[in-house]
């Protein structure tokens, strides 16, 4: 039972309310009683001074204490305290209770004492021994305690009611979050919670909604990936199956052209498998990197020459911005793969007669490479997804406008594995520029062998 957040919250509220109300009630009651006793003491002091003045006037009028017993009897009727009248030596002259009329008392008999004087001449003393509070005083004290207790009970009940209301409001979004989490566990990823609450509860709701969106997005991507992989496998497998069935049934004659076609289809399958493996390794931070100091311009020149040998109708140039080579700490094979993917992408979307430029620049701590083309460009709505798995701007999935759809994804993972960044800028119909950065190794060195 005590594992429930509601019970814990209410128990905490009740404990705080009980301690707070109890402490305040105790302090208020004691403060009121102390103030009352202080008032009573001040009043008594004034009364005792008046009593001393009465005895002083009696002594002045009589000249001695002869017959003072009558005055003492009158005092006994007015004062509830026990009062002793003594001479200066402490011998008892009169007692309101008539018990010590012939004895002497010392200074310790009572802490309340008033000296009776005529000018500078001491004629006697008054000792007062206070009794317990009078019934009237006890009635007042009980009334104060009752009022404090009533106020404490009202405050406590009000606090408990407010605690119940507050705990209900606090726990309401948590209950909603719990229900939504259970539904998500059952596979319903469309669950969202209200985020209008402020503070930590509102932030918790926002985090949950963000997580739900991410999970739904991942589910969609996973389903799309399965569909995309199946689509990518279908064409080469269908071609291979068709050729093999034709060869088996004798409808297709074995020839160099047939075997070359089968070989090309197997290469397509192998490339798809390798690309998927590279993407998954990169996502799991297990991408194998053989980093070493390399000259970035050497890698770029090698890939440009390879691209020129495949495409004669597009001008591919490397812009030389500086004489000194750019040295970076990187895996040369992986960086070659990035540049090759970016060049292939640019070639695919650049018409015959177009131009592709590769430019490298440096700053104090990084090297920046830009691959620009004057091709068809990328629509703005596609730019945020350009590095997603299997994403193609051309939704027709024609191999003439794209490979496996993993090239840019792999490029992004490789660059980020090198602690660099990759981005894209494009205007539809005006070309595209891909830019990636790599940390620099040094400012100058001799060119390595290509």
Residue pairs with C-beta under 8 A, 6 or more apart in sequence:
1 7
2 8
2 11
5 171
5 174
6 167
6 171
9 167
9 170
9 171
10 163
10 164
10 167
13 159
13 160
13 163
13 166
13 167
14 160
14 163
17 156
17 159
17 160
17 163
18 156
20 159
21 152
21 155
21 156
21 159
22 152
24 152
24 155
25 148
25 149
25 151
25 152
28 148
28 151
29 144
29 145
29 148
32 144
32 148
33 141
33 144
36 137
36 140
36 141
36 144
40 137
44 81
44 112
44 128
44 130
47 79
48 112
48 114
48 126
48 128
49 114
51 75
51 79
51 83
51 114
51 126
52 114
52 115
52 116
52 126
54 71
54 75
55 68
55 71
55 85
55 116
55 124
55 126
56 116
56 117
56 118
56 123
58 68
58 71
59 65
59 116
59 118
59 123
59 124
60 118
62 68
65 85
65 87
65 93
65 94
65 124
68 85
68 93
68 94
69 94
71 94
72 83
72 85
72 94
72 95
72 96
75 83
75 96
76 83
76 96
76 97
79 96
80 131
80 134
81 96
81 128
81 129
81 130
81 131
82 95
82 96
82 97
82 128
82 129
82 131
83 95
83 96
83 126
83 127
83 128
83 129
84 92
84 94
84 95
84 96
84 100
84 105
84 109
84 110
84 126
84 127
84 128
84 129
85 92
85 93
85 94
85 95
85 124
85 125
85 126
86 92
86 93
86 104
86 105
86 124
86 125
86 126
86 127
87 93
87 123
87 124
87 125
88 122
88 123
88 124
88 125
89 104
90 104
90 105
90 106
90 107
90 125
91 103
91 104
92 100
92 101
92 102
92 103
92 104
92 105
93 101
93 124
94 101
95 101
105 127
107 113
109 127
109 129
110 127
110 128
110 129
112 127
112 128
112 129
112 130
113 125
113 126
113 127
113 128
114 125
114 126
114 128
115 122
115 124
115 125
115 126
116 122
116 123
116 124
116 125
116 126
117 123
133 141
170 201
173 193
173 194
173 197
173 201
173 204
173 205
174 201
176 193
176 194
177 193
177 204
177 205
177 208
180 191
180 192
180 193
180 208
180 212
181 191
181 208
183 191
184 191
184 212
184 215
189 212
189 215
189 216
189 219
190 212
190 216
191 212
192 209
192 212
193 205
193 208
193 209
194 205
195 202
195 205
195 206
195 209
196 202
197 205
221 388
221 389
224 389
224 390
225 389
225 390
228 389
228 390
228 405
229 272
229 276
229 390
231 397
232 272
232 390
232 404
232 405
233 269
233 272
235 268
235 399
236 265
236 266
236 268
236 269
237 265
237 269
239 261
239 265
240 262
240 265
240 266
243 252
243 258
243 261
243 262
244 262
245 251
246 252
247 254
247 258
252 258
271 403
271 404
272 404
272 406
275 404
275 406
275 407
275 410
276 406
278 287
278 406
278 410
278 413
279 389
279 406
279 409
279 410
279 413
281 287
281 288
282 410
282 413
282 414
282 416
282 417
283 413
285 417
287 334
287 413
287 414
287 417
289 331
289 334
289 417
289 418
290 331
290 332
290 333
291 329
291 330
291 331
291 418
292 329
292 330
292 331
292 332
293 327
293 328
293 329
293 441
293 442
293 445
294 327
294 328
294 329
294 330
294 332
294 335
294 448
295 325
295 326
295 327
295 445
295 447
295 448
296 325
296 326
296 327
296 328
296 330
296 335
296 360
296 367
296 369
296 438
297 318
297 325
297 326
297 360
297 447
298 325
298 447
298 448
298 449
298 450
299 332
299 335
299 336
299 339
300 318
300 339
300 358
300 360
300 369
301 318
301 450
302 336
302 450
303 336
303 339
303 340
303 343
304 316
304 317
304 318
304 343
304 358
306 340
307 316
307 340
307 343
307 344
307 347
307 356
308 316
310 347
311 347
313 352
313 353
314 347
314 350
314 352
314 353
314 354
314 355
314 356
315 354
315 355
315 356
316 343
316 347
316 355
316 356
316 358
317 355
317 356
317 357
317 358
318 357
318 358
318 359
318 360
319 357
319 358
319 359
319 360
321 359
321 360
321 361
322 361
322 362
324 443
324 444
325 444
325 445
325 446
325 447
326 360
326 362
326 367
326 440
327 440
327 441
327 442
327 443
327 444
327 445
328 335
328 367
328 438
328 439
328 440
328 441
329 438
329 439
329 441
330 418
330 438
331 414
331 418
334 414
334 417
334 418
335 414
335 418
335 438
337 410
337 411
337 414
338 410
338 411
338 414
338 415
338 422
338 436
339 358
339 369
339 371
341 407
341 408
341 410
341 411
342 371
342 408
342 411
342 434
343 356
343 358
343 371
344 403
344 407
345 407
345 408
345 434
346 356
346 371
346 372
346 373
346 375
346 432
346 434
347 356
348 400
348 401
348 402
349 373
349 375
349 376
349 377
349 401
349 432
350 356
350 373
350 374
350 375
350 376
351 375
351 376
354 373
354 374
354 375
355 373
355 374
356 371
356 372
356 373
357 370
357 371
357 372
357 373
358 369
358 370
358 371
358 372
359 369
359 370
359 372
360 367
360 368
360 369
360 370
361 367
361 368
361 370
362 368
362 440
365 439
365 440
366 420
366 437
366 438
366 439
366 440
367 437
367 438
367 439
367 440
368 435
368 436
368 437
369 435
369 436
369 437
369 438
370 433
370 434
370 435
371 433
371 434
371 435
372 431
372 432
372 433
372 434
373 431
373 432
373 433
374 430
374 431
375 431
375 432
376 428
376 429
377 426
377 427
377 428
377 429
377 430
377 431
377 432
378 386
378 393
378 424
378 426
378 428
378 432
379 393
379 428
380 428
382 391
382 393
383 424
383 426
385 391
386 393
386 408
386 424
387 408
387 409
387 411
387 412
387 422
387 424
388 409
389 405
389 406
389 409
390 404
390 405
390 406
391 405
391 408
391 409
392 401
392 402
392 405
393 401
394 401
394 402
411 422
411 436
412 422
415 421
415 422
415 436
415 437
415 438
416 422
418 438
418 439
419 439
420 436
420 437
420 438
420 439
421 436
421 437
422 434
422 435
422 436
422 437
423 434
423 435
423 436
424 432
424 433
424 434
424 435
425 432
425 433
425 435
426 432
426 433
